[in-house]
Amino acid sequence: MNYKEIKTLSDLKKSGYESKGIKDELRNNLREKLKKGEESFLGVWGYENSVIPELERAILSRHNINLLGLRGQAKTRLARLMVNLLDEWIPVVEGSEINDDPFNPISRYAKELINTHGDKTPISWLHRNDRFYEKLATPDVTVADLIGDVDPIKAANLKLSYADDRVIHFGMIPRANRCIFVINELPDLQSRIQVSLFNILEEGDIQIRGFKLRLPLDLQFVFTANPEDYTNRGSIVTPLKDRIGSQILTHYPDDIATARKITAQESNLDTRQSDAVYVPEIAKDLLEQISFEARNSEYIDSKSGVSARTSITAFENLLSTAERRTLTSGADKTTVRLSDFLGVIPAITGKIELVYEGEQEGADAVAAILIDEAVKTMFPNLFPKIEKLERKDAESPYDQLINWFFEGDGFELLDDYTDAEYKRALDDVPPLNQLIRAYHPEVLKTDSYFLKELLLWGLVAHKKLSKHRFSEGIQFKDLYGSFISGL
């Protein structure tokens, strides 16, 4: 059907177009996608066997939906992707404020226009991208904002009585007729405002200032809510919850591989940045592990959650830290170092809610602890476990390395080292080279230096060496020698 050639109600009738409700529209298009084996929610990772099947069942059931989950769990993204399940174009009565269906007009304007012009009534077309409305629930939202109110200026200009329904100014919800309407953070909406949604969800009509106005609106509602909000700022009133067909629980990624896909997809990188900075695969895993550690940390409020945006912004900061080094040193390219992870701390501190113990430590200190814990968690996957080597007189593969530090003064890795200086400093520790050859002989040479540094950080995390951060870099020393020297 060529919508460009259909300009009047007569043309629409001849085309054989059949109008349908938005919930049926979503349902029919989802059925077709499922039959063809196509993905219905592209670009959402980790929900393939949990959230997405539940969301698809809700759409097939024609339900209004509440997505319940912690921050950074793609709730709004899922709602926006529902637009792709709409028909590409739908006809509306031209000039209608509420997207009247030409075959089923509900507003006074559209009914009068069709009565006057009949089959010559002008038709316009609405694209699916324009059929998405979104409102963030804040305490200052009013019924007039959502539903509508009497407009005294319109009454004066048109010389109408306040008893005439033409003086009504429609709010966001009526204007979203035949569209997807999303209310984010629903518990933040005052209870009396939530009550105003009752009739719309159940009967599909609205009430404005006592007018006997019945508008059977055709809407697909999607609400989002954070469980934390139920106690901190408000709640969803019970009758409203009863009118929402499906409540779907979202969650964070279950594994590092999924988290990496999300970060790679969402990171906002300059091509010059990504071209100049090489990131070892181990570094990408370590970055994601930081968020996993944060979600289980005793210093962080688990009820608040740790958003997926933590890893995304941390990855951006990680590359920027390395990029800055290339710009100040005049180098064309560099490789991410583990010490560069200290540059991601500002991306972490703003996205974690600390409990009392965390407040005592301080946000920066907690972020540094998370990096150390991530290293400690990944260490056994890369090198022999240290916990199994605690028996008295037992030999450890790390003995030579620990003795090297015990017999010397340690060494420093400065932040502004060029790549050549950085590699030379690590190469000057012979036991490090031996351990990498023994356990990772196949690793790329560029990645081997990251592994060397990770090995040092891992021994620090297991209290075999000490690490001291100073203004220009990091110093690694023997553990007990550090105690004696007071570091």
Buried (B, 14 or more C-beta within 10 A) or exposed (E): EEBEEBBBBBBBEEBEBEBBBBBEBBBEBBBEBEEEEEEBBEEBBBBEEBBBEBBBEBBBEBBBBBBBBBBBBBBBEBBBBBBBBBBEBBBBBBEBBBBBBBBEBBBBBBEEBBEEEEEEBEBBBBEBEEBBBBBEBEEEBEBBBBBBBBBEEBBEEEEBEEEBBEBBBBBBBBBBBBBBBBBBBBBBBBEEBBEBBBBBBEEBEBBBBEBEBEBEBBBBBBBBBBBBBBEEBBBBBEEBBEBBBBBBEBBBBEEBEBBBBBBEEBBEBEEEBEEBBBBBEBBBBBBBBBBBBBBEBEBBBBBBBBBBBBBBBBBBBBBBBBBBBBEEBEEEEBBBBBBBBBBBBBBBBEBBBBBEEBEEBEBEBBBBBBBBBBBBBBBBEBBBEBEEBEEEEEEBBBBEBBEBBBEEEBBBBBBEBBBEEBBEBBEEBEBBBEBBEEBBEEBBEEBBBBBBBBBBBBBBBBEBBBBBEEEEBBBBBBBEBBEEEEE
